[in-house]
Amino acid sequence: MKKHIPNLLTLGNLLCGTIATIFAIKGDFVGTAILVIAGIVFDFFDGFVARMLNVQGELGKQLDSLADMVTSGVVPGIVMLQLLIIALNVDAAAYFGIDIYGATGSNLPYLGLLLTLGAGYRLANFNIDTRQSDSFIGIPTPAMTLFVIALPLIVEFSGQSFFVNLIQNQYFLIVVTLLLTYLMNAEIPLFALKFKTFGFKENRLKYIFLLVAVLLLIVLKFVAIPLIILLYVAFSVVNNLIKG
């Protein structure tokens, strides 16, 4: 029975992602964010519990990727599509209604679905890439998803016109879409936030990153989330250069 416990947690991730997809289509970005975060929590604990119970298996590995494809693939693609619809001020009903070829004035919002394609390719590649057991190559799909779902929350809750205007700019959203799609599949080694020991010397980079991340969250709140993801990439690149 215990071998099914991690799979039930993974299915919890899939359920959260499925409902989050519905919320994203409706334009309820707060509900989408809550469900995505819940799914990511399930995603973290399914692997943790599988290792703790020593019941890792190929089924769990494949099921995990399928669940992630929804929560951290389909959902961010739809959220970005919605943000582009808002930025372009076009008719959302033409995208989510029966008439998908309606007079929207632009097909550009579909570009947001590049995130879904990039996530799918990364997840498939991750399953066959033996190099990513203790670290990552390219940003993980949950990190990309947190970046994307934070954008509408910044618009709604930050109250800072600079960030609101930036996120509602179509060119900014296009650049973010292309950048995140690239970073998910780029050959950039990124450190993993896993602690084999808790000594400062061997975990210096991780402790500094976590401290900076917490400070940014306290000061900037939702605005901090995309910055932390970019900082994660920057820290990793610097660390790679130092190691030579």
Rosetta blueprint (number, residue, H / E / L):
1 M L
2 K H
3 K H
4 H H
5 I H
6 P H
7 N H
8 L H
9 L H
10 T H
11 L H
12 G H
13 N H
14 L H
15 L H
16 C H
17 G H
18 T H
19 I H
20 A H
21 T H
22 I H
23 F H
24 A H
25 I H
26 K H
27 G L
28 D L
29 F H
30 V H
31 G H
32 T H
33 A H
34 I H
35 L H
36 V H
37 I H
38 A H
39 G H
40 I H
41 V H
42 F H
43 D H
44 F H
45 F H
46 D H
47 G H
48 F H
49 V H
50 A H
51 R H
52 M H
53 L H
54 N L
55 V L
56 Q L
57 G L
58 E H
59 L H
60 G H
61 K H
62 Q H
63 L H
64 D H
65 S H
66 L H
67 A H
68 D H
69 M H
70 V H
71 T H
72 S H
73 G H
74 V H
75 V H
76 P H
77 G H
78 I H
79 V H
80 M H
81 L H
82 Q H
83 L H
84 L H
85 I H
86 I H
87 A H
88 L H
89 N L
90 V L
91 D L
92 A L
93 A H
94 A H
95 Y H
96 F H
97 G L
98 I L
99 D L
100 I L
101 Y L
102 G L
103 A L
104 T L
105 G L
106 S L
107 N L
108 L H
109 P H
110 Y H
111 L H
112 G H
113 L H
114 L H
115 L H
116 T H
117 L H
118 G H
119 A H
120 G H
121 Y H
122 R H
123 L H
124 A H
125 N H
126 F H
127 N H
128 I H
129 D L
130 T L
131 R L
132 Q L
133 S L
134 D L
135 S L
136 F E
137 I E
138 G L
139 I L
140 P L
141 T H
142 P H
143 A H
144 M H
145 T H
146 L H
147 F H
148 V H
149 I H
150 A H
151 L H
152 P H
153 L H
154 I H
155 V H
156 E H
157 F H
158 S L
159 G L
160 Q L
161 S H
162 F H
163 F H
164 V H
165 N H
166 L H
167 I H
168 Q L
169 N L
170 Q H
171 Y H
172 F H
173 L H
174 I H
175 V H
176 V H
177 T H
178 L H
179 L H
180 L H
181 T H
182 Y H
183 L H
184 M H
185 N H
186 A L
187 E L
188 I L
189 P E
190 L E
191 F L
192 A L
193 L L
194 K L
195 F L
196 K L
197 T L
198 F L
199 G L
200 F L
201 K L
202 E L
203 N L
204 R H
205 L H
206 K H
207 Y H
208 I H
209 F H
210 L H
211 L H
212 V H
213 A H
214 V H
215 L H
216 L H
217 L H
218 I H
219 V H
220 L H
221 K H
222 F H
223 V H
224 A H
225 I H
226 P H
227 L H
228 I H
229 I H
230 L H
231 L H
232 Y H
233 V H
234 A H
235 F H
236 S H
237 V H
238 V H
239 N H
240 N H
241 L H
242 I H
243 K H
244 G L
